[in-house]
């Protein structure tokens, strides 16, 4: 019988908090059980295993992150939307390092398709990029480029890897300017001539 007070949502929220405090890699069922003062076995009526818990954390964090991004982007287009999107992304990654790490794990494709948060992420991201006149397959290529740029910058910044005296925010702003110019001048995929 499930222990009173424990629910899957409470466990996932506590796991996300633990990830932010101690690091995503330190989230284990044993650590979570200690947090609630229960035996490990008590958690198995709420989550199947560690993979299930981490997947649920990824979905929770992905939903939180896209809510922030969507609010930041609302009513904006072009460089303003790109800067708002990127700023909300960066703020979430730096403020919630464990949750952010959870968003980087690979998810089962069927689960990703069924997730409202992940569908919303695609809608907001692709919507912002359509303002640049991009269509498939260029949209997907641009999404991959932006994700790589944002993730790489945040990963380096979070570890203190930027040692030069130049302010990290100034470099970030310059990177957004450069990405905006690149998106405006995106090398479009050539469509084959119709037969």
C-alpha positions in Angstrom: 0.0 0.0 0.0 1.4 3.4 -0.9 2.7 5.4 2.1 0.4 8.3 3.0 1.6 11.6 1.6 3.8 10.1 -1.1 2.7 10.6 -4.6 4.5 10.4 -7.9 4.3 14.2 -8.3 5.8 14.8 -4.8 8.6 12.4 -5.5 9.4 13.9 -8.9 9.4 17.4 -7.4 11.6 16.3 -4.6 14.0 14.6 -7.0 14.2 17.8 -9.1 15.0 19.8 -6.0 17.6 17.2 -5.0 19.1 17.4 -8.5 19.4 21.2 -8.2 21.1 20.9 -4.8 23.4 17.9 -5.3 23.6 17.4 -9.1 21.5 15.3 -11.4 23.9 12.4 -11.2 23.3 12.2 -7.4 19.6 11.6 -7.7 19.0 8.0 -6.7 16.0 6.2 -5.3 18.0 5.7 -2.0 18.7 9.4 -1.7 15.1 10.2 -2.4 13.9 7.6 0.1 16.2 9.2 2.8 14.7 12.6 2.0 11.2 11.3 2.8 12.4 9.1 5.7 11.1 5.9 4.1 12.7 2.7 2.8 13.6 2.5 -0.9 10.9 -0.1 -1.5 8.3 2.4 -0.6 9.0 4.4 -3.7 8.3 1.5 -6.1 4.6 1.9 -5.8 5.0 5.4 -7.3 7.9 5.1 -9.8 9.0 1.9 -11.6 12.8 2.5 -11.3 15.4 5.2 -11.5 15.0 5.6 -15.3 11.3 6.2 -14.8 12.0 8.8 -12.1 14.6 10.6 -14.2 12.3 10.6 -17.3 9.5 12.2 -15.1 12.1 14.7 -13.9 13.0 15.5 -17.5 9.3 16.1 -18.4 8.8 18.3 -15.3 11.8 20.4 -16.0 11.0 20.6 -19.7 7.6 21.9 -18.8 8.9 24.5 -16.4 11.5 25.6 -18.9 9.2 26.0 -21.8 6.7 27.9 -19.6 9.4 30.5 -18.9 10.5 30.6 -22.5 6.9 31.0 -23.8 6.2 33.8 -21.4 9.4 35.6 -22.4 8.8 35.2 -26.1 5.1 36.2 -26.1 4.4 39.1 -28.4 7.9 39.3 -29.7 9.4 38.5 -33.1 12.8 38.5 -34.8 15.9 39.4 -32.7 13.7 40.4 -29.7 12.1 37.0 -29.6 15.4 35.2 -30.1 17.0 37.2 -27.3 14.0 36.5 -25.0 14.0 32.8 -25.8 17.7 32.5 -25.3 17.7 34.6 -22.1 14.9 32.5 -20.5 16.8 29.3 -21.6 20.0 30.5 -20.1 18.4 31.7 -16.8 16.7 28.4 -16.3 19.9 26.4 -17.0 21.9 28.4 -14.6 19.3 28.7 -11.8 18.3 25.0 -12.0 21.4 23.1 -13.0 20.0 19.7 -11.9 16.6 20.1 -13.5 18.4 21.4 -16.7 20.6 18.4 -16.8 17.5 16.2 -16.7 16.2 17.9 -19.8 19.3 16.7 -21.7 18.6 12.9 -21.3 17.4 11.0 -24.3 13.7 10.2 -24.1 11.7 7.4 -25.7 10.2 8.8 -29.0 6.7 7.6 -28.1 6.9 9.3 -24.8 8.2 12.5 -26.3 5.3 12.5 -28.8 2.8 12.1 -26.0 4.2 14.8 -23.8 2.3 18.1 -23.8 5.4 19.9 -22.6 7.6 18.6 -25.4 4.9 19.4 -28.0 4.7 22.9 -26.6 8.5 23.2 -26.7 8.4 22.4 -30.4 5.5 24.8 -31.1 7.2 27.7 -29.3 10.7 27.0 -30.8 9.5 26.4 -34.3 7.1 29.4 -34.1 9.9 31.7 -33.1 12.0 30.5 -36.1 9.2 30.7 -38.6 9.4 34.5 -38.2 12.7 34.1 -40.0 11.0 32.6 -43.0 12.4 29.1 -42.3 10.6 25.9 -43.4 11.6 22.3 -43.2 14.2 20.9 -43.3 15.8 24.3 -42.4 13.7 24.6 -39.3 15.1 21.4 -37.8 18.6 22.4 -38.7 18.2 25.8 -37.1 16.7 24.3 -33.9 19.7 22.0 -33.6 22.1 24.9 -34.1 20.4 27.0 -31.5 20.1 24.2 -29.0 23.8 23.4 -29.5 24.8 27.0 -29.1 22.7 27.7 -26.0 23.6 24.4 -24.3 27.3 24.8 -25.0 27.4 28.3 -23.7 25.4 27.4 -20.5 27.5 24.3 -19.9 30.8 26.2 -20.2 29.5 29.2 -18.2 28.2 27.0 -15.4 31.6 25.4 -14.8 33.4 28.7 -14.9 35.2 27.9 -18.1 35.1 31.5 -19.4 38.3 32.8 -18.0 38.9 35.9 -20.1 38.1 39.2 -18.4 35.3 40.0 -21.0 31.9 40.0 -19.3 30.0 36.8 -20.0 26.8 38.7 -20.5 28.4 40.9 -23.2 29.7 37.8 -25.0 26.2 36.3 -24.7 24.6 39.4 -26.2 27.1 39.3 -29.1 26.3 35.6 -29.7 22.6 36.4 -29.9 23.3 39.2 -32.4 25.4 36.8 -34.5 22.7 34.1 -34.4 20.1 36.6 -35.4 22.2 37.6 -38.5 22.8 34.0 -39.3 19.1 33.2 -39.1 18.3 36.2 -41.4 20.8 34.9 -43.9 20.1 31.1 -43.4 21.4 29.0 -46.4 18.1 27.7 -47.5 17.7 24.0 -48.5 17.3 24.0 -52.3 14.0 22.3 -53.4 14.4 20.0 -56.3 12.7 21.3 -59.5 9.3 19.8 -60.2 9.2 17.2 -63.0 
